[in-house]
Amino acid sequence: MKTKVCIIGGGPSGLLLSQLLDLKGIDNVVLERQSREYVLSRIRAGVLEHGFAELMREAQCGERMDREGEIHEGFYIAHDGRMDRVDLHRYSGGSSVVVYGQTELTRDLYEARDRMNGRVIHHAEDVKLHELTGDAPYVTYRSGDELERVDCDFVIGADGFHGVSRKSIPKGVLREYERVYPFGWLGVLSRTTPVSPELIYAKHERGFALCSLRSQVLSRYYIQVPLSDKVEEWSDEAFWDELRRRLPEEVSQRMITGPSIEKSIAPLRSFVAEPMRHGRLFLAGDAAHIVPPTGARGLNSAASDIHYLYHAMLGHYLNGDDSGLDGYSAKALARVWKAQRFSWWMTMMLHTFPDSIDYDKKLQETDLAYLFSSEAALRSLAENYVGLPF
């Protein structure tokens, strides 16, 4: 098989780039190790920054997002028994975010690829990348008992943290930065009316909590738990009881509970790999960087990578201009590190750390007090939350 761009990974990043390129007549193929059903079963974040929403519209995939997505112009931070609202619309100069589940977004992208007869190959096992620093890279994979080959101009590694793409960069070239946090998020999805029309981030001495939503009838809640906890140890009743303890009384009293339809524990880590380009391989999304979900930057950081890659490919194929490709890694990493900083700051401010001393706790209290006493601090938070310019 021959194509211009071979994309490894059939998640939202890979599908979005495939769709955008196809609309401009740039031939590509997507290789995905899992089945389509598996990809669509993954429960992930659902807060889309302004730039991501615009990319979905440009990819002709935004109709359902615009119809069913929740426009949020602010969110709450609960602390010390009170609720303070962050007015995103006011402090960001009129911007907002769209709350729209990643599963639904991915489904929209799959349907768009179907409409255009896009090539998305599932069950691509044992993927290997070859001749990345030469002029003729190629990818091999196993389909059943057959070994297949894809010859291409460029390889896009959008196959996540555990994928093969980043591992194909020599250790002497790649540098990795990582911080692993000593806790995880226990998340529950329930078919219940959300407790609040806007997200509530809660700082509590028992641990962090988050009240989120996927729609007006589908709620997503999280609580901070030790990494040693197992999902099986948490009954629905125990989860709801603990969540209520961490919320202001006015919120916990009006909360509607119900059976969980999905429950999982996600560890928190900060991770960046540099560079994001090696020869004709370009990394995107979780293959190159991961953030704690506290600041809702993970999927959005991947979208900025896709924005840069898409325009770099347009420059190469339509205008014979390789400056976008040459500058991709530096440009993407500059925005990635800003997202890392913001996610780290939100995580440090709102979570309970097991080894923190009284000095650390006083700093957290001071950070929150300063935030809501300073319009400049609120503008900084809002600017980062709705998304920095591409």
C-alpha positions as CSV (number, residue, x, y, z in Angstrom):
1,M,0.0,0.0,0.0
2,K,1.2,3.5,-0.8
3,T,0.0,6.8,0.7
4,K,1.4,10.2,1.6
5,V,0.8,10.2,5.3
6,C,0.6,7.1,7.6
7,I,-1.1,7.8,10.9
8,I,-0.5,5.4,13.8
9,G,-3.4,5.5,16.2
10,G,-7.2,5.7,15.5
11,G,-8.1,7.9,18.5
12,P,-9.5,11.4,18.2
13,S,-6.1,12.9,17.3
14,G,-5.3,10.5,14.4
15,L,-8.9,10.6,13.1
16,L,-9.0,14.4,13.2
17,L,-5.8,14.8,11.3
18,S,-6.9,12.1,8.8
19,Q,-10.1,13.9,8.1
20,L,-8.5,17.3,7.8
21,L,-5.9,16.0,5.3
22,D,-8.5,14.1,3.3
23,L,-10.6,17.3,2.9
24,K,-7.5,18.9,1.2
25,G,-6.8,15.9,-1.0
26,I,-3.8,14.6,0.9
27,D,-4.0,10.8,0.9
28,N,-3.5,9.1,4.2
29,V,-4.2,5.9,6.1
30,V,-4.8,5.3,9.8
31,L,-3.6,2.1,11.6
32,E,-5.3,1.2,14.8
33,R,-4.4,-1.8,17.0
34,Q,-7.8,-2.1,18.7
35,S,-11.3,-2.5,17.2
36,R,-13.5,0.4,16.5
37,E,-15.9,-0.7,19.3
38,Y,-13.0,-0.7,21.8
39,V,-11.9,2.8,20.8
40,L,-15.5,4.1,21.2
41,S,-15.8,2.4,24.6
42,R,-13.0,4.5,26.2
43,I,-14.4,7.1,28.6
44,R,-12.2,10.3,28.5
45,A,-12.3,14.0,29.1
46,G,-15.1,16.2,27.6
47,V,-14.0,19.8,27.9
48,L,-13.1,21.3,24.6
49,E,-11.3,24.6,24.3
50,H,-12.3,27.1,21.7
51,G,-9.6,26.2,19.2
52,F,-10.5,22.5,19.3
53,A,-14.1,23.2,18.6
54,E,-13.1,25.3,15.6
55,L,-10.9,22.5,14.3
56,M,-13.9,20.1,14.5
57,R,-15.9,22.5,12.5
58,E,-13.2,22.9,9.9
59,A,-13.1,19.1,9.7
60,Q,-16.8,19.2,8.9
61,C,-17.4,17.2,12.1
62,G,-18.9,19.9,14.4
63,E,-22.6,19.7,13.6
64,R,-23.6,17.4,16.5
65,M,-21.1,19.0,18.8
66,D,-22.7,22.4,18.2
67,R,-26.2,20.9,18.6
68,E,-25.6,18.8,21.7
69,G,-22.5,20.2,23.4
70,E,-22.9,22.3,26.5
71,I,-21.4,25.8,26.2
72,H,-19.8,26.7,29.5
73,E,-18.8,30.3,30.3
74,G,-17.5,29.5,33.8
75,F,-16.8,27.0,36.5
76,Y,-16.7,26.8,40.3
77,I,-14.0,26.1,42.8
78,A,-15.3,24.9,46.1
79,H,-13.1,25.4,49.1
80,D,-13.5,26.0,52.9
81,G,-17.3,25.3,52.6
82,R,-17.9,28.0,50.0
83,M,-18.2,28.2,46.2
84,D,-16.3,30.8,44.1
85,R,-17.1,31.1,40.4
86,V,-14.5,31.7,37.7
87,D,-16.1,33.7,35.0
88,L,-14.4,32.4,31.9
89,H,-16.4,34.6,29.5
90,R,-15.5,37.8,31.4
91,Y,-11.9,37.1,32.2
92,S,-10.9,35.6,28.8
93,G,-12.3,38.3,26.7
94,G,-15.5,36.6,25.7
95,S,-14.4,33.0,25.1
96,S,-15.9,29.8,26.5
97,V,-15.5,26.0,26.4
98,V,-17.7,23.2,25.0
99,V,-18.5,20.2,27.2
100,Y,-18.8,17.3,24.8
101,G,-17.7,13.8,25.6
102,Q,-14.6,12.4,23.9
103,T,-16.6,9.2,23.0
104,E,-19.1,11.3,21.1
105,L,-16.4,13.4,19.4
106,T,-14.6,10.2,18.3
107,R,-17.9,8.8,17.0
108,D,-18.4,11.9,14.9
109,L,-14.9,11.6,13.5
110,Y,-15.4,7.9,12.6
111,E,-18.6,8.7,10.8
112,A,-16.9,11.5,8.9
113,R,-14.2,9.1,7.8
114,D,-16.9,6.7,6.7
115,R,-18.6,9.3,4.6
116,M,-15.4,10.1,2.8
117,N,-14.4,6.4,2.5
118,G,-11.4,7.1,4.6
119,R,-8.9,4.3,5.2
120,V,-8.9,3.3,8.9
121,I,-7.4,-0.2,9.4
122,H,-8.3,-1.8,12.7
123,H,-6.6,-4.8,14.4
124,A,-3.2,-3.7,13.0
125,E,-0.9,-5.7,15.2
126,D,2.9,-5.6,15.6
127,V,3.3,-2.2,14.0
128,K,6.9,-1.3,13.2
129,L,8.4,1.9,11.8
130,H,11.3,1.8,9.3
131,E,13.7,4.2,7.6
132,L,12.5,7.2,9.5
133,T,15.5,9.3,8.8
134,G,15.6,8.4,5.0
135,D,13.6,9.7,2.1
136,A,11.3,6.7,1.9
137,P,10.0,5.7,5.3
138,Y,7.6,2.8,5.6
139,V,5.5,1.0,8.2
140,T,4.8,-2.7,8.6
141,Y,2.0,-4.4,10.5
142,R,0.4,-7.7,10.9
143,S,-3.2,-8.4,9.8
144,G,-4.1,-11.8,10.9
145,D,-1.4,-14.1,9.5
146,E,-0.4,-11.6,6.8
147,L,2.5,-9.0,7.1
148,E,1.4,-5.8,5.4
149,R,3.5,-2.8,4.3
150,V,2.6,0.9,4.0
151,D,5.0,3.1,2.0
152,C,4.6,6.8,2.8
153,D,6.2,10.3,2.9
154,F,5.6,10.9,6.6
155,V,4.6,8.9,9.7
156,I,2.4,10.5,12.4
157,G,2.7,8.8,15.8
158,A,-0.7,9.4,17.5
159,D,-0.7,6.1,19.3
160,G,-0.7,7.1,22.9
161,F,1.8,6.8,25.8
162,H,2.2,3.1,25.4
163,G,2.4,3.1,21.5
164,V,5.3,2.1,19.3
165,S,5.9,5.6,17.8
166,R,7.8,7.3,20.5
167,K,9.7,4.1,21.2
168,S,11.0,4.2,17.6
169,I,13.1,7.3,18.4
170,P,16.6,6.3,19.5
171,K,17.3,6.8,23.2
172,G,20.3,9.0,22.4
173,V,17.9,11.4,20.6
174,L,14.9,11.3,22.9
175,R,14.7,13.1,26.2
176,E,11.8,12.4,28.6
177,Y,10.5,14.5,31.5
178,E,8.1,13.0,34.0
179,R,6.4,13.5,37.3
180,V,4.2,10.9,38.8
181,Y,1.6,12.0,41.4
182,P,1.0,10.0,44.5
183,F,-2.8,9.6,43.9
184,G,-5.3,8.9,41.2
185,W,-8.8,9.8,40.3
186,L,-11.7,7.4,40.9
187,G,-14.3,8.3,38.2
188,V,-17.9,7.3,38.0
189,L,-20.3,7.8,35.1
190,S,-24.0,7.8,36.0
191,R,-27.2,8.3,34.2
192,T,-28.3,11.1,36.5
193,T,-29.0,14.8,36.3
194,P,-25.8,16.8,36.9
195,V,-25.6,18.5,40.3
196,S,-24.5,21.7,38.7
197,P,-24.9,23.3,35.2
198,E,-21.2,24.2,35.4
199,L,-18.2,22.1,36.6
200,I,-17.3,22.2,40.3
201,Y,-13.6,21.7,41.3
202,A,-13.5,20.9,45.0
203,K,-10.5,21.3,47.3
204,H,-11.1,19.4,50.6
205,E,-8.9,18.1,53.4
206,R,-10.1,14.6,52.6
207,G,-9.0,15.0,49.0
208,F,-9.9,16.6,45.7
209,A,-13.3,16.1,44.0
210,L,-14.8,17.1,40.6
211,C,-18.4,17.4,39.5
212,S,-18.6,17.2,35.8
213,L,-21.2,16.2,33.1
214,R,-21.5,14.8,29.7
215,S,-25.1,16.0,29.1
216,Q,-28.2,17.1,31.0
217,V,-28.9,13.4,31.8
218,L,-25.3,12.0,32.1
219,S,-23.0,13.0,35.0
220,R,-19.3,12.3,35.5
221,Y,-17.9,12.6,39.0
222,Y,-14.4,12.1,40.4
223,I,-12.7,11.8,43.8
224,Q,-9.0,11.7,44.6
225,V,-7.9,8.3,45.9
226,P,-4.6,6.7,46.9
227,L,-2.8,4.8,44.1
228,S,-3.1,1.6,46.2
229,D,-6.9,1.7,45.9
230,K,-8.7,-0.8,43.6
231,V,-12.0,-0.1,41.8
232,E,-13.5,-3.3,43.3
233,E,-13.0,-1.8,46.8
234,W,-15.4,1.1,46.0
235,S,-19.1,0.3,46.0
236,D,-21.4,2.9,44.4
237,E,-22.7,3.8,47.9
238,A,-19.2,4.3,49.3
239,F,-18.3,6.6,46.3
240,W,-21.4,8.8,46.7
241,D,-20.9,9.1,50.4
242,E,-17.3,10.2,50.0
243,L,-18.1,12.6,47.2
244,R,-20.7,14.3,49.4
245,R,-18.3,14.7,52.2
246,R,-15.9,16.7,49.9
247,L,-18.6,19.1,48.6
248,P,-20.2,22.1,50.2
249,E,-23.4,21.2,52.0
250,E,-25.6,23.2,49.5
251,V,-24.2,21.0,46.7
252,S,-24.2,17.6,48.4
253,Q,-27.9,18.0,49.5
254,R,-29.1,18.5,46.0
255,M,-27.0,15.7,44.4
256,I,-28.9,13.0,42.6
257,T,-27.2,9.6,42.8
258,G,-27.7,6.4,40.8
259,P,-26.0,3.2,39.7
260,S,-22.6,3.7,38.0
261,I,-22.5,2.7,34.3
262,E,-18.7,3.0,34.3
263,K,-16.2,3.2,37.1
264,S,-12.4,3.4,36.9
265,I,-9.3,4.8,38.5
266,A,-6.8,6.9,36.5
267,P,-3.3,7.6,37.8
268,L,-2.1,11.1,37.4
269,R,1.2,12.0,35.7
270,S,2.9,14.8,33.9
271,F,5.1,13.7,30.9
272,V,6.8,15.4,28.0
273,A,9.1,13.8,25.3
274,E,11.4,15.9,23.3
275,P,11.8,16.3,20.4
276,M,8.4,15.7,18.8
277,R,10.0,15.0,15.4
278,H,12.6,12.5,14.3
279,G,13.3,12.4,10.6
280,R,10.0,11.8,8.9
281,L,8.2,10.8,12.2
282,F,6.1,13.3,14.0
283,L,4.6,12.7,17.4
284,A,1.2,14.0,18.5
285,G,-0.9,13.8,21.6
286,D,-0.3,11.3,24.4
287,A,2.6,9.8,22.4
288,A,4.5,12.9,23.2
289,H,2.9,14.4,26.3
290,I,0.5,13.7,29.1
291,V,-1.0,16.1,31.7
292,P,-3.1,15.5,34.8
293,P,-6.7,16.0,33.9
294,T,-7.2,18.8,36.5
295,G,-6.9,21.6,33.9
296,A,-8.6,19.8,31.1
297,R,-5.5,20.2,28.8
298,G,-4.9,16.6,27.7
299,L,-7.1,16.2,24.6
300,N,-6.8,20.0,23.9
301,S,-3.0,19.8,23.8
302,A,-3.3,16.9,21.3
303,A,-5.6,19.2,19.2
304,S,-3.0,21.9,19.1
305,D,-0.4,19.3,17.8
306,I,-2.9,18.4,15.1
307,H,-3.4,22.0,14.2
308,Y,0.3,22.5,13.7
309,L,0.8,19.3,11.8
310,Y,-2.2,19.9,9.5
311,H,-0.9,23.3,8.5
312,A,2.6,22.0,8.2
313,M,1.4,19.3,5.8
314,L,-0.6,21.9,3.8
315,G,2.5,24.0,3.4
316,H,4.5,21.0,2.2
317,Y,2.0,19.5,-0.2
318,L,0.2,22.6,-1.5
319,N,2.9,25.3,-1.4
320,G,6.2,23.4,-1.3
321,D,7.0,25.1,2.0
322,D,8.7,22.9,4.6
323,S,9.1,25.6,7.3
324,G,6.0,24.2,9.2
325,L,7.5,20.7,9.3
326,D,10.9,22.0,10.3
327,G,9.5,24.1,13.1
328,Y,6.8,21.7,14.3
329,S,8.6,20.2,17.3
330,A,9.7,23.6,18.7
331,K,6.3,25.2,18.1
332,A,4.3,22.3,19.5
333,L,6.5,22.0,22.6
334,A,6.2,25.7,23.4
335,R,2.5,25.3,23.8
336,V,2.8,21.8,25.4
337,W,5.0,23.2,28.2
338,K,2.5,26.0,28.9
339,A,-0.3,23.4,29.2
340,Q,2.0,21.4,31.5
341,R,2.6,24.4,33.7
342,F,-1.1,25.2,34.0
343,S,-2.1,21.6,34.7
344,W,0.6,21.3,37.3
345,W,-0.5,24.5,39.0
346,M,-4.2,23.4,39.1
347,T,-3.2,20.0,40.5
348,M,-0.9,21.4,43.2
349,M,-3.4,24.0,44.3
350,L,-6.5,21.7,44.6
351,H,-5.2,18.2,45.7
352,T,-4.3,16.9,49.1
353,F,-0.7,15.5,49.1
354,P,0.1,12.7,51.5
355,D,3.6,14.1,52.4
356,S,2.6,17.7,52.6
357,I,3.7,19.7,55.6
358,D,1.9,22.6,57.3
359,Y,3.9,25.1,55.2
360,D,2.6,23.5,52.0
361,K,-1.0,23.6,53.2
362,K,-0.7,27.3,54.0
363,L,0.7,28.0,50.5
364,Q,-2.3,26.2,49.0
365,E,-4.7,28.3,51.1
366,T,-2.8,31.5,50.1
367,D,-2.9,30.5,46.4
368,L,-6.7,30.2,46.4
369,A,-7.1,33.4,48.4
370,Y,-4.9,35.3,46.0
371,L,-6.7,33.9,43.0
372,F,-10.0,35.3,44.0
373,S,-8.6,38.6,45.2
374,S,-6.9,39.4,41.9
375,E,-8.4,40.0,38.5
376,A,-5.1,39.5,36.9
377,A,-4.9,36.0,38.5
378,L,-8.4,35.2,37.3
379,R,-7.6,36.4,33.8
380,S,-4.5,34.1,33.7
381,L,-6.6,31.2,34.8
382,A,-9.4,31.9,32.3
383,E,-6.9,32.5,29.4
384,N,-5.3,29.1,30.0
385,Y,-8.6,27.2,30.6
386,V,-10.3,28.4,27.4
387,G,-7.1,27.7,25.5
388,L,-4.1,29.7,24.5
389,P,-3.9,30.8,20.9
390,F,-2.4,28.2,18.4
